[in-house]
Amino acid sequence: MITSLSSLMRRWSPPAGYRWRRQSTISFVAFHALVPLALTPWFFSWTGVALAFVGFYLFNTVGIDVCFHRLLSHRSFKSPLWLERTLALLGVCGLQDSPTQWAATHRRHHRHTDEEQDPHSPLESVFWGHIGWLIVKEKDPHRSVLQQKYVADMLRDPFYRHIEKNTLWLWIFLGHAILFFGAGFLVGLTNDGTLAAGARVGTSMFLWGVIVRVVYSWHATWAVNSVAHLWGYRNYDTSDNSRNNWFLSLVTWGAGWHNNHHGDQRSAAHGHHRWWEFDGAYLTILALQCVGLAWDVTPRRRLHLLIDQPSAADPEVAADPTVVPFRQPDQSTTEVPAQRDRAA
């Protein structure tokens, strides 16, 4: 049952009896605490701002949305194996867990959207849907059990097993953060010839290219879990509370067309179901297709648009005979997909 928005907004605390995840909480607090430092005159630069936005596109839009989400979680298109793995490494640098855990969590979300087993439904609470599920311990099976259930296809690939083993994905992230600092240090040292200048520029590039970018991408992704299940319009009358949010789609380059995605989960196009629905991630996939690096791109199905019609899933219109519920997507869209053909 869809909970009223007013009651949702009153529930910002985590579920009773649950405990905080100390490591995740400390990490999130530390990253957020460093963001204001990037705004100080000593470390602020427009080059850093540009670096953060370019990094967001590269690591979040391409690494997370295109690879983790549309390629690995939904198999919306195919690509050469070397490219898939390269994009997966970019996604790891977004610090949103390993590829297998990200995909397992997402497939579980689709299997149980806005139900009790949904890992991050905002209908539990707004806090829970946005960040609480990441920093509060819940009574869930171990990550290995979840991965065996939802991403058995990915675990057959030794590349993904290796990234998952011994938290290698976290070491990859740390390595890329060091590279940001090192590159900035060399630029500052070369331009001014002093270690102090190198340290200042290196720290600035680290703050903007890693800290600010990661915090921005965190909240952009988390907002899809929370905001896009609370506010926005619906093209498709799915049984969940998914919404299309134009502002969220703007700041995420297309991830905010969430109702479209839940209505047509295997489609590579989350936007473009209406003419104004810009989807930068989908355009990236089309660009890869144009140069032969993506194929079997799943187009959107010809689905019936509600066109300003209220959702039959909402309690106040459930009994309205003029509302024709949208036919639910086939359950196979949320099952673990079969191992696809790979190209060397």
N, C-alpha and C positions, 0 to 999 in steps of 0.2 A: 504494500500500500504506500502511496506517495504521501510523505509527511508534509504538512503545511510549512511554507517558508518561514512564517513567524516563529513556529516552534523550533525550527532548525537554528535560527539565529540566536536563540536563547541557550543553545547547548554547545559551548565552546570547550568544555572540559573533556578529557579522555574518559573512556568507560571506567566505571568503578571497579576497583580491585586489580587493575593492570599496573605494571611497573614500567618505569622509564628504561629505555635502552641507553646505557651510559655512554658508550663509545659514539653512537650516532648523535646523541644530544650534544655532547661536547664538541664534536666536529661541526655540527650545524651552528652552534653558538659561536665558535671560533671564526668560522668563515664570515658570518654576519658581522661580527665585531670588527673584522679587518676592512670591511667595505668603506666606512667613513674615512679611513686612512688614505684611501685612493683619491678622495676629494680634497685633500689638503694641498696647498700650493706647491709643496715640495715634491709631491708625487703625481699631481694632476697633469695631464697633457691630452690634447685632442688626438694625438697619435694613439694614446692608450685607449681612448673612447672608441676610435675606429677599430682598434685591435679587438676590443671586446665584442663589437657587433660582427666583425668578420669571423671571430672565433665562435660566436653563437651559431652562425650559419654552418660553419664547417663541422663543429663537434655536436651541436644539438640538432639542427635541421637535417643535416646529412647523416651524422653518426647515429643519433637517437631516433629521429622520426623516420627517415628513409630506411636506415638499416635495421636497428633494433625493432622498430614498430612494423613498418610495412613489408620489409623483406623477411626478417627472421620470425616475427610473431605471426604474420598472416600470409606469408608467401605470396604477396600480391604481384611479384614479378620475379624473374630469374636474372642472374648475372654471372659473370665468370667467377670462379672460386677465389682467385687472387683478389678481385675487387671486393667481393663480399667480406673477406677477412680484413682487408684494408679499412673498409668502412666500419667494421666491427671494432677495430682498434681506435678509430676516431670516436666512436660512441663510448668506449671505455673512458676516454679522456673527459667525458661529461660528468663523471663521478655519480652515476646513477645505478651502481651495482654492475655485476657481470652480465654479459649478453644472455646467458642461459637463465639467470634469475630474473632479469627484466622481462624476458619473453614469457617465462612461467607465470609471473605475477599478472602479466597482461592477459594471457589466455585464461587464467582463472577469473579475472575480472569479467571477461566476456561470458564465461560459462555461468557466472552467478551475479550478473550486473544488478546492483541495488538490492541484493538479497543479503541474508546473514553472512554467507561465505564470501561475499565480495570483499577483497582485502582493503579497499579504500573508498567505500561509498560514503558520500557526505550526508546521506540519510541517517547514518549513525550519529554523526555530529559534523559540523563544518570543520572544526579543528581536526577531527579524525580523517576526513576525506582529503584535507590539504596536506597535513604533515604528521598528524598524530600516529597514523599507521606505521610510520617509519621510525618513530622514536619511542613508541610504547610497546612493550612486550605483550604479545597475545598468545593464546593457547593454540598455536598452529603447528603442523608437522614440520620437521626439520627441512631446511631448504633442499637437501638432497632428495627427500621424499617428494616434495612438490615438483622438483625438476624431472624426476622419473615419471611422474604422472602427466605433466603438461608439455615437456619438451624432450621427450625420448628421442625424437628425430635429431635434435641438435646434439644430444649427448653421444650419438654415434660418430660424431666428428671429433677426432682427437684434438683438433685445434681449440674447440670450445671447452672440452674437458680440461685441457691444460691451462686455459685462462682461469677457469673456475678453481682449479687446484691451488691450495696454499695462497689464496687471494692474490694470484698473480695480477689480476686486473687492477688491484689497488697499487701495486708497484709500478705498473705501466702508467697510471695516472701521476704518481709521484715523479717518475722519470720525465714525463712531458712538462710538468711544472718546473723542474730544474732547468729544462731546456729553455723555457721562457725567460727565466732569470738570467741564465748564461748568455743568451743572445742579447738581451738588453745590456748586460754588463759589458760585453764586448763593444757594443755600439757606443755606450757612454765613455768607455776607456779610449776608444779610437778617436772620438770627436774631441774630448777635452784632455785626454792624456793623464787623468788622475784616477786613483782607485775610488775616491769619494764620488766622482761623477759616474763611474761604472756601477757602483753600488746603488746610487740613486736611480739611474735609468733602469738597471736590472730589477730593482724592487718595484718601480713603477710598472714595468712590463708584466711582472709577476702579479701585481695587484689587479691590473686591468685585464690582462690576458687570461688569468686563471681565476682569481677570487671573485671579482665582479661578474665575470662571464658565467661562472659556475652558479653563483647565487641567483643571477637572473634566470638562467636556464632551469634551475631547481623550481623556482616559483612559477615559471611558465608551464613546466610539465605538471607540477602539482595542481595548478589552477585548472588544467584539463580534467583532473580527477574531481575537483570540488566545484569550481565555478560552472563548468560545462555540464554539470548535473543539477544545477540550480537555476541559472538565469540564461535566457535566450529563447529562440524560436525553434520550432520543430517542423522539419520537412516530412518526417515519417513517423507514423504512429506505432513506435516500438513499445514493448511492454515495460521498458525501464524509463528513467527520468532524464535521459540524455538530451542535451540542448545544443543548438548552434549558436555560438557567441561571436559576433563579428569583431569585437575589440580584442578578444583573446586570440582569434585567428590572425589578426593583424600583428600582434606582438610575438606570435609563435610561428609565423609564416605558414599558416594553414592547419595547425593542429586543433584549432578550436571549432571546426565543423564536426562536432562530436556526434550529433544526432544522425548526420549523414553517414558517419562511420559505423554507428551501431545498426543503422538500417541496411547497410551494404558492406559488411565487414571485410570481405575479401578484395574489394575494389581498391586499386592503388590511388584513386581520386577521392579524397575526403571532401574537397571543395568542388567547385564547378558543377554542382547539382542545380544551382541557379547562377545566372550570369555574373552576379557580383561576388561570388564566393571564391576569392583568390586563394590559391593553394600553392605556395612556393615549393613545398616538398614534392608535390606531384609534377610540377614543371621541371624540377631537377631530374626526376625519373624519366620524363619524356626526353630531356636533353641527353641522358645516358642512352636512351633507346635510339635516338637519332645517330649516335656515333657507334652503335653496335654493342654497347656495354650493358644493355638491358633488353630483355625480350619476354614474350608471354606476359606483357603488362595487362593485368586484369582491369578492364574498363568498368565503369559503373553500369549496373543493370538499369533497364528502363523501368523504374519504379514509379508508382503513383505518388505524386506530390500532394501533400495536404493543402497547400496554398492558402495560408491564413485560416485554416480550419483548426479548431481546438483538438487536443489529443484525447482519444478515447481512453487512454490510460489514466487521465485525471478523474478523480472521483466525481467532480461536479458535472462531468459530461458523459460519464460511463453509461448512463441510461438513455442517452440521446440517440434515437433511432436514425438520425441523419448522419451520424458519424460512422464511417465504415473503417473498422480497425485495419491497420496495415498487416499484411500477412507476414508472420515472423520469419526471420531468416532461417534457413535450414541449419539444423544443429551441427552439421558437418563443418560449418564455418568456424566453430569454436573448438572442434576436436583437434587433436594433434595431427597435423597434416602428414601425408606420406612423404618419405624422402624424395626430394625432387632430383631431376637430372642435373648434373653439374658439368660445367665446361672448364677445362683446364686453363 
